[in-house]
Amino acid sequence: MIWSLIVCALIGLIAGAITKKGSSMGWISNILAGLVGSFVGQALLGTWGPSLAGMALIPSIVGAVIVVAVVSFFLSKMN
């Protein structure tokens, strides 16, 4: 369980760095982006590529980038 949270945090951190929104996100947001992004990415792209802690890394990162972009878009519209 802890290993999964660490991997989710890293996936969220990578997604934040790719979208340039990572500096405003905290660790909990990174973990949530990694969890939701992993679910979204594997639902859209499947489970191909290398996997770590039961998550396919490439689809998870793509899904987390999508999640971070969508959430940051809606948060910018609210402010």
C-alpha positions in Angstrom: 0.0 0.0 0.0 2.8 2.4 0.9 4.7 1.4 -2.2 1.6 2.2 -4.3 1.3 5.7 -2.7 4.9 6.4 -3.4 4.5 5.4 -7.1 1.3 7.5 -7.4 3.2 10.5 -5.9 5.9 10.0 -8.5 3.4 9.7 -11.3 1.7 12.9 -10.1 5.0 14.7 -9.8 6.0 13.7 -13.4 2.6 14.8 -14.7 2.9 18.1 -12.8 6.4 18.7 -14.3 5.1 17.9 -17.8 2.2 20.3 -17.6 4.2 22.9 -15.7 1.6 22.9 -12.9 3.7 20.8 -10.4 5.0 23.7 -8.4 1.5 24.6 -7.2 0.6 21.0 -6.2 1.4 19.5 -2.9 2.2 15.8 -2.1 -1.4 14.9 -1.5 -2.4 16.4 -4.8 0.4 14.5 -6.5 -0.8 11.3 -4.9 -4.4 12.0 -6.0 -3.4 12.9 -9.5 -1.3 9.7 -9.7 -4.2 7.6 -8.5 -6.9 9.1 -10.6 -4.5 9.4 -13.6 -3.5 5.8 -13.3 -7.2 4.7 -13.4 -7.9 7.1 -16.3 -4.8 6.2 -18.3 -5.3 2.4 -17.9 -9.0 2.7 -18.8 -8.1 4.6 -21.9 -4.9 3.0 -23.0 -4.8 -0.4 -21.3 -2.0 -1.9 -19.3 0.9 -2.0 -21.8 4.5 -1.0 -21.0 6.5 -1.4 -17.8 4.5 -1.7 -14.6 5.4 -0.8 -11.0 3.2 -1.5 -8.0 0.5 -2.9 -10.2 0.3 0.2 -12.4 1.3 0.5 -16.0 3.6 3.5 -15.9 3.2 5.0 -19.4 -0.6 4.9 -19.5 -0.7 6.1 -15.9 1.6 9.1 -16.6 -0.5 10.0 -19.7 -3.7 9.7 -17.6 -2.2 11.9 -14.8 -1.2 14.5 -17.4 -4.8 14.6 -18.6 -6.2 14.8 -15.0 -3.8 17.6 -14.0 -4.5 19.6 -17.2 -8.3 19.3 -16.7 -8.2 20.1 -13.0 -5.9 23.1 -13.5 -8.2 24.4 -16.4 -11.3 24.3 -14.2 -9.4 25.8 -11.2 -8.2 28.7 -13.3 -11.7 29.3 -14.6 -13.0 29.4 -11.0 -10.4 32.0 -9.9 
